[in-house]
Amino acid sequence: MAEEQDLPSLGEQIKRLQGDVCLLKSDMAQVRADSIKVESDVAAVKADIARVETKLEVFRESVVDRFDQSVELVKSSFRTLSN
């Protein structure tokens, strides 16, 4: 008789467990979707960083070229003044 009384309780527990499993599956699907979005965002940030690095390298080369031109101008001016 004790077993018969436990069956309805067990049935309710199984129903709650099934609901929890459905909720967990839904949450896992959302986590996967969020993970894909984060991976996409990370890839976009990496691409942005690569573009910035390229622009910085071009700028650095430009500054070096300008510095070299300034040095040559100073040398030329000094030679002109010396003569």
Secondary structure, DSSP 8 states (H G I E B T S, - for coil): -HHHHHHHHHHHHHHHHHHHHHHHHHHHHHHHHHHHHHHHHHHHHHHHHHHHHHHHHHHHHHHHHHHHHHHHHHHHHHHHHH-
